Structure formats: C-alpha cells, structure tokens
Amino acid sequence: MGYGLWSALQPLVDLNTGRVLAHEALLRGAPGTEWESPAALFVKATQLGHRVTLEAIARDLALRRLPDLPAHQKLFINIDAMSPEIPAMPGHPDVDPRGVVLELSEQQPVLTNPSLLAQVQAWRKAGHAIALDDYGAGYMGIGAILTLEPDVLKLDRVIVAELDQDPKRQIIVKAMVRMCRELGMTLIAEGIETPAELWTLKDLGVTVGQGFLLGKPGRDPVLEVTLPSRQDQDNTRMPRESAECVLGD
C-alpha cells in the first residue's frame, strides 16, 4: 500500500519482577508522516475500500515479529471485528497458535457479529488464547465477558488513569482482580503511565501491566524492564500472586 508499514512491539510486564511476558504487535506507518498512526491508516484504507487488505497486512507484519521474541514470550495481535473472514494467521501455517493471543476490542461491535463469534470459537479450538481489549472504554461490558469467555481481560487506560487518587476506580479494579481470579482469566492493566498508578495496581493485586511507563512501542523486543521503586513501602500489603494463566511458561 506504500505507507511504510511496519509492526512495533510493546512489552507486557510482570509487575512483581519486571520480566517481560509478551509483546503486543502494533501497526505503524512511516515514522514522521501522517500515516504513522494506525487510526489514520485504517481511516484511509476504509475510504479507499482497502480495510480488509490493510487488516491482512497488519496481521502478516505482526506475525513476522514472532521469531524476534524469546521462546517464553507470547505475541498479542489485534483483530479487526469488521474483517472476520481473514484467517487469524494469514500466510503463516507453521506458527504455533498457542504462542499467539488474539485481541478483540470492546469498542468494536463484537456481540452483534455472528461471523466473528463463530471465528472466535474456531480460533480458540485451534489453540489461540482470546483477549478482550479496551475493557471499560467500550459498550459491551459484562455481556462481552459472558459471551466471549476471554482468557485475558485488558483494563483500559480510562480505568487506570489516576487510579492512585480515585477510590472509586480502586474499588472497580479490586473487584476485577477477584472476578478474573475466580473465572480463570489473566488481568492486564493497560496505559500505565506513572509510578503511583503502578504501585496502586500492585497493591490491588494486578500482576501484569502495559503502558509507556513500562515500555513504549518500538522496533526491538525486550526481556526485562526496571520497575520504579517507592519509598516507605507498606509492609502490610496483601501477598501478590505471580503472573500465571495465559502468560505463564
């Protein structure tokens, strides 16, 4: 398509150890151009009638990054709900589906798309884990969890932002931690941008995170990140479990 397309990698991190458990592949256009943003790319592709083509390219570019990752790390790729007919891994029949987590956004019309729901079941049967992305910023809510039964739930920045200053958000996150634990889902906090947000998430029992504080999208994968420390740590904090479930070894 001629827009300098490539796939950036952003780490998903164990909040207790700093170990990188996975990377999310994020489509990018040529740096410094109007096409650097994936949103701009998909708007233009939709206008030109090439949305399906761009989605197929995005998945292919994402999967090409898999050999760059250490063996223990998984690759998260985004699935456009408007293109359910595209194979999850076009052109990559030899890739082990167990190493690729498919993300569906809560902001897209997933529950009203029977073709996509059928594909989700087929992808899960093939070995893929399913992640529900942007949770809290969309409109599906608990219905998406009940219908999709995701293996991974990603809390949106709208819930994480200034979490340390908002008791209401803390109550929500604490409830989500308990729900995910009882339903066997891995909970990931997205959009972590400040040490205070990170520390609060850890205190509430969240074990996996993603965000600019932990690593911006880039060309190279990473093995570990240095977690910020805090003074006067509370020794009475609840014991925290290590990151397991879908992101475990």
Secondary structure as the mmCIF struct_conf table of DSSP 4:
data_model
#
loop_
_struct_conf.conf_type_id
_struct_conf.id
_struct_conf.beg_label_comp_id
_struct_conf.beg_label_asym_id
_struct_conf.beg_label_seq_id
_struct_conf.end_label_comp_id
_struct_conf.end_label_asym_id
_struct_conf.end_label_seq_id
BEND BEND1 TYR A 3 TYR A 3
STRN STRN1 TRP A 6 ASP A 14
TURN_TY1_P TURN_TY1_P1 LEU A 15 THR A 17
STRN STRN2 ARG A 19 ARG A 19
STRN STRN3 VAL A 20 ARG A 28
BEND BEND2 ALA A 30 ALA A 30
TURN_TY1_P TURN_TY1_P2 PRO A 31 GLY A 32
BEND BEND3 THR A 33 THR A 33
TURN_TY1_P TURN_TY1_P3 GLU A 34 TRP A 35
BEND BEND4 GLU A 36 SER A 37
HELX_RH_AL_P HELX_RH_AL_P1 PRO A 38 LEU A 48
TURN_TY1_P TURN_TY1_P4 GLY A 49 GLY A 49
HELX_RH_AL_P HELX_RH_AL_P2 ARG A 51 LEU A 63
TURN_TY1_P TURN_TY1_P5 ARG A 64 ARG A 65
HELX_RH_3T_P HELX_RH_3T_P1 LEU A 66 ASP A 68
BEND BEND5 LEU A 69 LEU A 69
TURN_TY1_P TURN_TY1_P6 ALA A 71 HIS A 72
STRN STRN4 LYS A 74 ASN A 78
TURN_TY1_P TURN_TY1_P7 ALA A 81 MET A 82
TURN_TY1_P TURN_TY1_P8 PRO A 84 GLU A 85
BEND BEND6 ILE A 86 ILE A 86
BEND BEND7 ALA A 88 MET A 89
TURN_TY1_P TURN_TY1_P9 PRO A 90 GLY A 91
TURN_TY1_P TURN_TY1_P10 PRO A 93 ASP A 94
BEND BEND8 VAL A 95 VAL A 95
HELX_RH_3T_P HELX_RH_3T_P2 PRO A 97 GLY A 99
STRN STRN5 VAL A 100 SER A 105
TURN_TY1_P TURN_TY1_P11 GLU A 106 GLN A 107
BEND BEND9 GLN A 108 GLN A 108
TURN_TY1_P TURN_TY1_P12 LEU A 111 THR A 112
HELX_RH_AL_P HELX_RH_AL_P3 PRO A 114 ALA A 126
TURN_TY1_P TURN_TY1_P13 GLY A 127 GLY A 127
STRN STRN6 ALA A 129 TYR A 135
TURN_TY1_P TURN_TY1_P14 GLY A 136 ALA A 137
BEND BEND10 GLY A 138 TYR A 139
TURN_TY1_P TURN_TY1_P15 GLY A 141 GLY A 141
HELX_RH_AL_P HELX_RH_AL_P4 ILE A 142 LEU A 148
BEND BEND11 ASP A 151 ASP A 151
STRN STRN7 VAL A 152 LEU A 155
HELX_RH_AL_P HELX_RH_AL_P5 ARG A 157 VAL A 160
TURN_TY1_P TURN_TY1_P16 ALA A 161 GLU A 162
HELX_RH_3T_P HELX_RH_3T_P3 LEU A 163 GLN A 165
HELX_RH_AL_P HELX_RH_AL_P6 PRO A 167 LEU A 183
TURN_TY1_P TURN_TY1_P17 GLY A 184 GLY A 184
HELX_LH_PP_P HELX_LH_PP_P1 MET A 185 MET A 185
STRN STRN8 THR A 186 ALA A 189
BEND BEND12 THR A 194 THR A 194
HELX_RH_AL_P HELX_RH_AL_P7 PRO A 195 ASP A 203
TURN_TY1_P TURN_TY1_P18 LEU A 204 GLY A 205
STRN STRN9 VAL A 208 GLY A 209
BEND BEND13 GLY A 211 GLY A 211
TURN_TY1_P TURN_TY1_P19 PHE A 212 LEU A 214
STRN STRN10 GLY A 218 GLY A 218
BEND BEND14 ARG A 219 ASP A 220
BEND BEND15 LEU A 223 LEU A 223
STRN STRN11 GLU A 224 GLU A 224
HELX_LH_PP_P HELX_LH_PP_P2 THR A 226 SER A 229
BEND BEND16 GLN A 231 ASP A 232
TURN_TY1_P TURN_TY1_P20 ASN A 235 THR A 236
HELX_LH_PP_P HELX_LH_PP_P3 ARG A 237 PRO A 239
HELX_LH_PP_P HELX_LH_PP_P4 GLU A 241 SER A 242
BEND BEND17 ALA A 243 ALA A 243
HELX_RH_3T_P HELX_RH_3T_P4 CYS A 245 LEU A 247
#
